[in-house]
Amino acid sequence: MPPPMIGGHVTGPVLITRSDQFVVAVRHVVAFPVGVEIEVEAHSRGIGPGPDDLNGLPDLRFRVGFADGRETAQDDEAGLRSGTGPMLIVTGSEGSSGGPGDDEHFRMSLWLWPLPPPGPVTVTCSWPGRGRQDAGIVLDGDAIRAAAGQARPFWPALDA
């Protein structure tokens, strides 16, 4: 989970993929000294929930690759167990569907640990229920690290 602080803004909004029936975008990327929060949103129109959607939430799946070759898939905790990272977990989600257009709207917060090394950071998205595989964006690891340096605690430290 993100620490109790205001993170440094990296980028957003950024389009990941779009078709005539759906769109997936990064709302924002915010960096902290210990990791990165990536908030994504997805919208589909006129097709309702897909066959693989669970509990009304779409079957969106994300992966992240670092410049040094390390990579992780959403909810794979191998990087946490090894202590070297990376790890990408869902920290929150909400969605709605239905209405006259049978539309779907979804938001998901992802936590990426640790901060990536300098160089490109590839974020890919798959939405199998919509026929989309491996659409992605590339973030700048240097920009993420610089933004992490701009993060500030919610409250100043109290001297005892």
C-alpha positions in Angstrom: 0.0 0.0 0.0 1.1 3.6 -0.6 2.6 5.2 2.5 0.6 8.0 4.3 1.9 10.8 2.2 1.2 12.8 -0.9 3.1 11.2 -3.8 4.9 12.9 -6.6 3.0 13.2 -9.9 4.7 11.2 -12.7 2.1 11.3 -15.5 -1.5 10.9 -16.5 -3.9 10.6 -18.0 -2.4 8.3 -20.7 -4.3 6.1 -23.1 -3.2 2.4 -23.1 -5.6 1.0 -25.7 -8.9 1.9 -27.5 -11.3 0.3 -29.9 -14.8 1.1 -31.1 -16.2 -0.7 -28.0 -13.7 -0.1 -25.2 -11.0 2.1 -23.8 -8.3 1.5 -21.1 -6.3 4.4 -19.7 -4.0 5.3 -16.9 -5.6 8.0 -14.9 -2.4 8.9 -13.1 0.9 7.5 -11.9 2.1 8.8 -8.5 5.5 7.9 -7.0 6.5 7.4 -3.4 9.9 6.7 -1.9 9.0 3.0 -1.6 6.9 2.4 -4.7 4.5 3.6 -7.4 0.7 3.8 -7.5 -0.9 3.4 -10.9 -4.6 4.1 -11.2 -6.3 2.8 -14.3 -9.7 3.0 -15.7 -11.6 0.9 -18.3 -14.9 1.6 -20.1 -16.8 -0.5 -22.6 -20.0 0.2 -24.4 -22.9 -1.9 -25.7 -21.4 -5.3 -24.9 -22.0 -5.8 -21.2 -19.8 -7.9 -18.9 -17.5 -10.3 -20.6 -17.6 -14.1 -20.1 -14.5 -14.0 -17.9 -15.5 -11.0 -15.8 -15.7 -11.9 -12.1 -18.2 -10.4 -9.7 -19.1 -7.8 -12.3 -15.5 -6.6 -12.6 -13.7 -7.0 -16.0 -10.8 -9.5 -16.4 -8.2 -6.8 -16.9 -4.7 -8.1 -16.3 -1.5 -6.0 -16.0 2.2 -6.7 -16.2 5.2 -4.5 -15.5 8.8 -4.8 -16.9 11.8 -3.0 -15.6 14.8 -1.9 -17.7 17.1 -4.4 -15.8 15.0 -7.3 -17.1 12.9 -7.9 -14.0 9.2 -8.2 -14.5 6.0 -9.1 -12.7 2.4 -9.9 -13.4 -0.5 -8.5 -11.4 -1.0 -10.3 -8.1 2.2 -12.4 -8.5 4.0 -12.1 -5.1 7.2 -13.9 -6.1 9.1 -10.6 -6.1 7.9 -9.9 -2.5 8.9 -13.4 -1.4 12.4 -13.0 -3.0 12.8 -9.6 -1.5 14.1 -8.2 -4.8 10.8 -7.3 -6.5 9.1 -6.2 -8.5 5.6 -6.9 -7.2 2.3 -5.5 -8.6 -0.9 -5.8 -6.5 -4.4 -4.5 -6.7 -5.1 -2.2 -3.7 -8.6 -1.1 -4.7 -11.2 -1.5 -7.4 -14.7 -0.4 -8.2 -17.0 -0.9 -11.1 -20.5 -0.6 -12.5 -22.3 -2.0 -15.4 -25.8 -2.0 -17.0 -28.1 0.7 -18.1 -29.7 1.3 -21.5 -26.4 1.0 -23.3 -25.2 -2.0 -21.3 -22.0 -0.1 -20.6 -19.2 -1.1 -18.2 -17.1 1.3 -16.1 -14.2 0.3 -13.9 -11.3 1.7 -11.9 -8.4 -0.1 -10.4 -5.5 1.0 -8.2 -2.3 -0.9 -8.6 0.7 -0.7 -6.3 4.2 -1.4 -7.8 7.1 -2.2 -5.5 9.9 -1.2 -5.4 10.7 1.9 -7.3 12.0 0.9 -10.7 15.6 1.4 -11.7 16.5 4.1 -14.3 15.4 3.4 -17.8 12.1 2.3 -19.4 9.3 0.8 -17.4 6.8 -1.1 -19.6 3.2 -1.4 -18.4 1.1 -3.8 -20.4 -2.6 -4.6 -20.2 -4.6 -7.6 -21.4 -8.4 -7.7 -21.5 -9.1 -11.2 -22.9 -12.8 -10.9 -22.6 -12.6 -8.0 -25.1 -10.0 -9.7 -27.4 -7.1 -7.4 -26.3 -3.7 -8.8 -25.5 -0.6 -6.9 -24.4 -1.4 -3.3 -25.2 1.0 -1.1 -23.3 2.7 2.1 -22.5 6.3 2.9 -21.5 7.1 5.1 -18.5 10.4 6.7 -17.7 12.0 5.1 -14.6 14.2 8.3 -14.2 11.0 10.4 -14.1 9.4 8.0 -11.6 12.4 8.2 -9.3 12.5 12.1 -9.5 8.8 12.3 -8.7 9.3 10.0 -5.7 11.7 12.6 -4.4 8.8 15.1 -4.5 6.6 13.0 -2.2 5.7 14.7 1.1 4.2 13.3 4.4 0.6 14.2 5.1 1.8 15.9 8.4 5.1 17.2 9.4 7.1 15.1 11.8 6.6 16.2 15.4 9.7 16.7 17.4 9.3 15.2 20.9 
